[in-house]
Amino acid sequence: MSTQAAAKSKSKTSTIKRVETGPKWNNAVGGAIEQHQLKKQAVIAEASRAFGRHGYKNVSLDEIASALNVTKPALYYYFKNKQELVYECHELAMQLGDRVLSESIASESTGYGRIAAFIKNYISMLTDEMGAPAILQDFSGMSAVHQKKIISRRRRFDQELRQVLVGGVQDGSIAPCNEKMAVIWFMGAVSSIPHWLRSDGGLSSSEVAEIFIDFLAHGIRAT
């Protein structure tokens, strides 16, 4: 990679990082279009953390606006209503999943290595950068149209994970298995994390990821 290309790649990664960690409203920089996008992402990130901590029904737009130190009417410039904001929280999680999976596939050479890297980094993204949003298991806050969109996205994502497993079986890094059930199993385990991680208090997200990866590799049966 050339020096110029590397610089562009580094710049892109930096921007994504700021978006995912939820930049403070008043710290958004760049042109008008970039500021609009960064401020919108700041709302989504803050809403994800708030919904994850307290539940969708227990968090008002007033509270989200207060956390960002802006007025409630300012939020309506970016979102029509609370339902749309909930949808955007789900959409952000899907975007993170797509990026983590893509990077895992690019960085690892075996199917098992790719799945392990995906699980490790996705858990970190969900828990550290989005605040372990338990809302991702609750579709009730979205409109029917948005529910269909997210369900469709998740099905496509599951198919991509299955293909990684198939590749792992072919390269010998994964034992022959029912790929569909395997994805349901480990993604179900990952999706449960927001419900218990913060109340546990004894494990970090990276430690949880390593334990999950160990279960994936060895199970619980003595060898």
N, C-alpha and C positions, 0 to 999 in steps of 0.2 A: 504494500500500500504506500502511495506517495505521501510526502509530508503534508501537501495540501489536502489530500483525501482524508488523511488521519485527523487533520484539524477539523474538517467538516464533520467527520464521524463523532469526534469528541464533543463538538458543539451541539450536535443533535442529541447525544446521550444526556448532556447537561440539561437541555431543555426538557426532555422527557422526565428527568429526575425531579425537576422543579414542579412540573405538572402533577406528578404522582404524589409527591409529599405535601401538596396543597399549599402553594405560596400564599403568604398573607396578602390580603386584598390591596393594601396600599403599597406593596412592594413590587407589583407588576410593572415590568419595563418593556421597552420596545415600541413599535408602531401601534397605531390604533387597533388594527386587526389582532395583533399578538396580545395586546393588553386585554382585549375583549375575551379572547380564548383563555388566557391565564386566569382572569378573574372568574370566568365561568367554571374553570377547573378547581379554583379555590373553594367555590361554593360546594361543588360536588364532593371534594375531599372532606370538607368540614361536615357536610351532611352525612357522609358515609360513617365517619367516626361517631357522630351524635346518634344516628339511628342504630349503630352497632352497640353503643353503650346503653341506650335507654329504650330502644324499640321505636319503630316507625310511628306508632300511635301516640307515643309519649313525648315527641319532639315537635315543636311548632316552628314555623318559618321565622317567627319573631326571635326564637332562641338561636337559630342558625345565624340570622342577621346580627344579633348581638355579639356572637362569638367572633364574627368577622369585622365587628365595629362599623357596620353599615346600616342603613335603614331598610325596613322590610320592602318598601316600594322599589328599592334598588334591585332586590332579588327578582322581582317580576320582569325586569328588563332582560333577564337571562332565562327565566323559566315561567311558564304560564301558571303553573300550580304545583302543589306538593307531589301529586302523582307523577308529573313529568320529572321532577327532581329525583324521585325514587327510581324511576326508569334509568336516569343517567348514572345513578350509583351502580346499578347492575351492569350498565353498558361499560362503565369504566373498569369494573372487575373483569369483564370479558376481554377488553382491550389489553389489560395487563396479562391475562392468561395467554392470549394470542402471542404477545411479544415474548413472554417467558418461554413458551413452547418453541417458538421460532429460534430463539437464541440457544436453547438447549439442543435442538437438532443440529444447529450450525457448529456448536462447540464440542459435541461428543460424537464419537465414531460408531458406537454400538447402540442397539435399542435399549438395553438396560441402562447404560450410561445416560442416555437422553431422558428416560423416564425419571431416573434418580435426580438428575439436575433440575428437571422441571418441578418435581415435588419440593425439593429444597428451596428453590427460588420463589416458587409460587406461594408457599407458606409464608416466607419472609415478606413478600409483597402484601399479602392480605393482612397479616398481623401487624407488621411494623409501619407500613406506609398507608394502609387504609383503616387501621385500627380494628382489625378483625370484625368486619361488618356482618353481624348475625342477620341483618336484613336480607342478605343474599339468599336465605332460605325461605323468605316470606314474599310471595308474589301478590299478596292481597292489596298492597299499596299502589299497584300499577293498574292502568286501564287494561281492558281486554286486548286491545290492539298491541300495547306494549308487552303484555305477557306473551303473546304469540311470537313476537320478534325475539324476545330473550330465549324462549324455549327453543326456537329454531336455531339460534346462535349456539346454544348449549349442545344441541344434537350434532351440529357440524363439528364443534370442538371435540366432542366425544369420539366422533369418527376419526379425527386426526390423531387422537391419542391411541385409538385401536390400531391405526396403521403403523405407529411407532412400535407398538407391541408386536405386530406381525413381522416387522423388520427385525426385531430382536430375536424372535423365534428363528427366523431365517439365518441370522448371523451367529446363532448359537449362544447368545448372551442371556436369553430368556427361555425357560422351559416351555414346551408346548402347553397351551392353556386356552381357555375360552376367553378371548380378548374382550368381548363385551362385558362379561361378568367381572373380569379383572379391573376394568376401568370403573365400573360401578362401585366395586369394592374400595379401591384406594381413593377415588374422588369423593366417595361418601365419607370416608374417614377424614379427608382433608376439609371437607365442607362442615364437619361437626366441630372443628376447632374453635370457631368464634363463640360457641355456646359454653365452653368450659375453660379456655386458656387463662383468661384474666382472673377467674375465681380460684384457679389452682394455686397460682403464686409461686410454685416451685420450679417451673421450667421456663426457659426462654424459647422464643420461636425457633431459633436455630437448633436447640436441643430437641425440641419436638420433631423437627424435620429429620434429624439424624435418627431418632428412634423409629419414625415411620419408615425411613429408608431401610433400616435394619430389619424391620418386620417384612418389608417388601422382599428383601433379599433372602431372609432365612426363616421367616415365620416364627412360631414359638416351639416347634417340636425339637427335642434334643437330637443331635446328630452324633 
